Amino acid sequence: MVFRYFFDFLTKFHLQLNRMLKILMSSICMAVVTPCLTASIGDIEPMDETLTRDSIPDSHKWNMNLYYSSWEEWDKDVSRAEEVYTEMSGYMGRLKEGPETLIKVMKLSDEGGLLLDKVFGYAAKWRDLDTRDNAAQAKFGQLIQMWTRIGSLLSWIEPELLTIPQETMLEWIDQNPQLEPHRFGLMDTYRTGKYILDESGEKLLSLHSGVRGTSRRIYNALTDSDGDRPTVKLSSGEEIVVTPGTYSMALSKFENPEDRRAIQEARMEQFDKRRNTFASIYSGIVEQNWALAQSRGYETSLGMKLNRNNIPEEVVMSLVDSARKGADELQRYHRLRQKFLGLADYGWSDMFVPLLSVKEEYKYQDIVPWIVESVAPLGKEYQTKMAEQFASGYVDVYETPGKTAGAYNSGTFGVGSFVLLNYQKTLNDVFTVSHEMGHSMHTRLSQEYQPFATHGYTIFVAEVASTLNEKLLLQKLLKEMDRPEDRIAFLEQQLSQISGTYFLQTMMADFEIQAHKILESGQALTSDRLTDLWRSVVSAYFGDVIGEDDPYMRSWARIPHLYNSPFYVYQYATCYASSSAIMKQMRDDPSTVDRYLGLLKSGGNDYPMEQLKKAGVDLTNQEILNAVSEEFGNLIDLLEVEYTRYLENQRVG
Ligand SMILES: [Zn+2]
């Protein structure tokens, strides 16, 4: 419910965003949350020459004056936010008085939330534009401290609300339209309230909350600061130090398969030689999840993780089922890649190099019209508003010194929806722009059509808008571009996206569901057991494409999000399935567009499963999930055609 967000902010990049956090950080894209998610594993590529901010026209930079014209104005809002929350804390013990009191508290909650949204948005953006800017860092730090203070000031609200009977609360809402925007949030408090313990129980759990992060911290220290950085001698004689960054770069760039494999082996070494340590750490994570789930009265760890957004367990189970059934297409794709790449042996280290080394550059000014034209099927309102988003200071396009890496969208209610890019003219960047503009439009439409209380949407629906836009862009490009080299690059981009987002993320979920089940049934998670489990899961998806001796067969210990965000990444797969289903429906049923726009305009006014159902996507229906494998299969067919054309042209040429 509304007040829980204060405590989660610090861990926003790892934990599921809760309701109010979502309001603050309406759409943090996967590129920021978990940079290792997509199959395109190498996204750290500096530009030849880095631009200065002064040399970039205003049209290609964020207009920070949309927030404030100076830090002095920001200071005033920070003080006002403190006042609002202090006033709110004065209502402690008074909620039962009646709806009039609750209305006053909710008004203050909205006012405070709006102010926080704005001051955080401003400070975070300055910090991200130049991470070396100490002043912006200090302002951000100031907000974090304020955040903690406000959190403890308001910790009484949720338990006190729950002492009011739900029927009474419903009557209050029915009779007072001012409470209507809060209906969903208030009712959700009662739904989740049954898992909240009494005061002493909650206190005990909160005393242990820091300890629950220990395994994760050990994993991160052991792999980051204390991680091994082995050196590998390449076939060229050059030596390379293997870090997570060079590993990703090597797998997507090195043309010699032996070099790629050597890098993969070297990267795995530290995990292999400490496999028992990593098994203990991972077991610690699973044990903590299970202990917390049992303390709160959940039947499974998965159930606990899904409860926040009211997602039924069967959705995740049928996702796993559907991805396993579609895995023969995944295997077909990689067998085809092996053939096109002309490799006698093929494995994990060969899955990321492009089929053709085309060095096409895409200028930003050329691709903006493509992206705007590509969304024509979504109607005039959508297209016009997207063109506005591009034109008026909401997109920060280029890499500049100190700017934070990656790409994301972040909206501020009443101010706008902003996109950060580090555009470097690659095809991947072109699709990233389309992706982020999908988030940006979702954020804007939710802000325009929802009140503050319900404008923030969940990660469970967030990636529908972004991936749908990528699909629309691909559709347009394939329609208009004829050169097989280009078409192969476009197709590969989407195929690797589906492979990385849908199949791989579901495979991770599959593994963690089973690992948790093993522990929940009273068995120990030893290194051997985890490796056996991982092998069986990898084989279920990749068949014999990944051989028994491939280092990937031992690599469960390496996967950061198994440690950092358990039961989280499956949401990218369900989002992907949803946008595939919507694309398919759009071809047959013209009313799909209105339903889909309804989803984008609905913010977080209902549970995500219900929102998707209203848009025509029932994720409990296997057929909906199967749309991805079908789409994947069609793209592979096209790739085969284009590759044959390419070879034909080469022969003729
Ligand atoms: Zn995204």
Residues whose N, C-alpha, C, O or C-beta is under 5 A from the ligand:
A	BS01	ZN	C29 M30 A31 S466
